[in-house]
Amino acid sequence: MAIGFEDHCWKDIVTPEILKTYTPYQRETYIGQRPALLAIDLYNLAYEGGAKEPHELVDTYKSSCGIYAHNAIKPTQELFALARSLKIPVFYTTTETRKEAKPDAVYATNRQRVKTDPHAFEIKEEFKPETGDVVIFKERASGFFGTPLVAHLTQLGIDSLIVCGESASGCVRASCVDAYSLGYHVSIAEECVFDRSPLSHKVNLFDLHHKYSDVMTLEEVKEQLRQERPRKPA
């Protein structure tokens, strides 16, 4: 299935002049030889208040991504199911809540503080970790900053990441930039990432796609993962 390099969610906001400016970044997109699935912050907090517009929820649920989070549930479940069927390692990130880590002293962003409720930062039931999965607790936006994530990936010989989760402008972006900087090939499953703002979502995916990651539709991801791709030994 051939998808144009720019055939993604940002088409309605990016002008022809901007696309012309970014033509030097066009390339073939792909998934690396030994991928892991990295699920960024799929915790209960992002779904609070239900499938409503975030601006309708913000007074009560400051951290909710509302309808955008809920729209991504089904495609993300499909991505998880395929990854598990192919024995692709699964890693999660979530916010540090353990008291001994003093979670109220360090924050991922400058958003108004929410109470550090362990249940709020548990992975949502639809994506519940299974035996053998790894959950990384982080204090900053990136899943790599100050965490053992690289050590785990190195032990498994992982060379690339398939990323899903939230938010495109925050923790997904920070994690993808760090992953690229550390030498991993990064693929983002487009329908499986979300944000509170469609504008932030589209602009950040556009920027990540051109500089640090391969944004791919879920169908592209499925097609590539089902192919017999040569793998380097671990």
N, C-alpha and C positions, 0 to 999 in steps of 0.2 A: 504493500500500500504506500503510494508515494504522497507525501505531504510536503507542500512548499515550505521553505525555511521560515517564511513570515506568515504562514497560514495558521495563526493562533489568535488568542483572545484579544490581543491589542490592535487588531486590524482597524477597528472603528475609531481609534484615537491617535494613531500614528500617521503623519502626513507622508505623501510621496517624497517630499524633500528630506525628511528625517530618514526614511528608508534608504534613499540614495546615499546619505551620509554614512549609513551603517553597512553598506555593501561589502566593505573589506572584512567583515566578520562572518560572512556567509560561508558555510562549510557543510559537510555531511555529518548528520547527527547519528549517534549510535549508543549502545549500552556496552560497557566494558566487559572484559572476559570473565572476571570473577566478581560479580556484583553482590552487594548487600542491600537490603531494604532499610532505609533510615526514615523512621516515622517521627516527625517533629511535633511534639506537644499536642498529641491527640487526647488531651485530658478533658475531664468533665466541664471545667470552667469555660471552655470555648463554646460550649453548646447550651449554656444556661439560658433560660427564658424561651426556648423553643425556636421554631423556624419563622422568626420575624425579622424585619429589617433592623440592623444594629442600632440605628438612631432611635428606634422605638423601645429599645431595651436598655440603653446606656444609663438611664437614671437609676435603675435597679441592678443591672448586670454590666458593670463597667468593662468586663473582659470578654463579653460574649461576641462571637462572630455571627450569631444569629442564623439567618437563612443560608448564608454562604457556607457555614460549617455543615449544616444539615444537608444541603445539596450535594456535598462531597462524600457523604457517608457511603452510599451505594458503590460508587466507583472505587473508593478506597478499599472497601471490602473485597471487591473483585481483584484489586491489585494484591492484597494480602493473600487471598486464596491461591492466586497463581504463583506468587513467590513461595508459599509453603509447599505447593505441589511440586515445585522444582527444587526444593531443599535449599532455597536461597536464605542465608542468615538474615535474621530480623533484629534490628536495633531500634529502641525507642529513646526519646528524650522526654524528660519532664522536669518541672521545677523542684528544686531542693526544698524539702519541708522538714527534714529531720532536725529536732531541736538542738542537737549537739553541733550542728553546722551553722547555727545562728542565722536562720533564713530571713529574718527581718532586718538584717544588717546590710545585705547586698541584694541588688535588684537587677533584673534584666533590662528594664527600660525606665523612662521617667514618667510612666503612667501613674495616675493616682493609685495609692497602695490599696490592695485588697488583703483581707485577712489570710494568713497562711493556713489554710484548711487542707489537711492531707487528702480528704475525700475529693476536694475540688481538683486536685492535681493527680488523681488516679486516672489511669488510661481508661477511656470510655469503653463500656462493656462490649460494644460492637467490634472493638479492636484488641480485646483483652490479650495480654501476653501469654504465650504458651511455654511449656517446658523447653529450655534451651535458648529462648530469647533473652536478650540483654536490655535492661533498662538503665539508662544513663541519667543521673541526677545532675542538673546544671544550675548555676547561679547567674549566669549571663546569657545573652541571646544565643550565642553559638553553642552547638552541642559539643564542640571541640575545646572550648576555652576552659582550662582548669579541670578537665575531666579525663578519664582513662580511655576514651573512645578510640583513639589512635592505637593504643596498645592492643585492644581487642581486635581491631581490624587487621593489624599486622600479624597477629597470631593465626588468623584465618587465611592470610594471603589475599585479602580483599584489595582489588585495584580500582574499584568503581562503586558508585552509590546510586541507587534509585531513591529519590526523595519524595515524600508526601508530607502533608500536615500544614501547620500554620505558624505564624502568618507569613505570607509571601514577602511582605515588606520588612519583617522583623526577624524572627528566629530562623525561618527558612532561608532568607537571604544571608544572614550572618553565617549560618552553618555551611551553606553552599560556597560562599567566598572562602571560608577557612579550608573547606575540603579541597577546593581547587588549588589554593596556596600550598597545601600539603602534598599535592601531586595526584589526587584522586580524580578520575573522570566522573563528572556529575551529570546525571539525567534527572529531570524533574517531570513527574507525571502530572500533566496540566490539570486534569479534572480532579486530581486528588490533593491539590493545595488550595488554600483559601485565605481570605483576609477580611477585615471589617469594612473595607472600602474598595469598591470595584476599580476606582482610579488607581489607588495604591497597588492593588493586585496586578493590574495590567501593565503599569509602568515598570514595576519591579521585575515581573516575569520577562518583559521585553529586554530590560537591561541585563538581567542574569543570562538570558538566552544568548545575547550577543557577546558577552564578556567571559562568563565563568561556567555556564552550564548548558546542557542541551535540553530545552523544553520540548517534550514529546507528548502527543496525545496518548491517552490510555491504550487505544488500539495499536498505535505504533509500538508502545512498550510491550504489549502482549505479543505482537508479531515478532519482535526481535527476541524476546525471551523464549519463544517457542522454536526458534531456529537453532540448528546445530551449529554453535559457534565454537571455534577452536579455543581451548582454555590453556593458559600457561599453568604449569605445575605450581602448587602452593609453596 
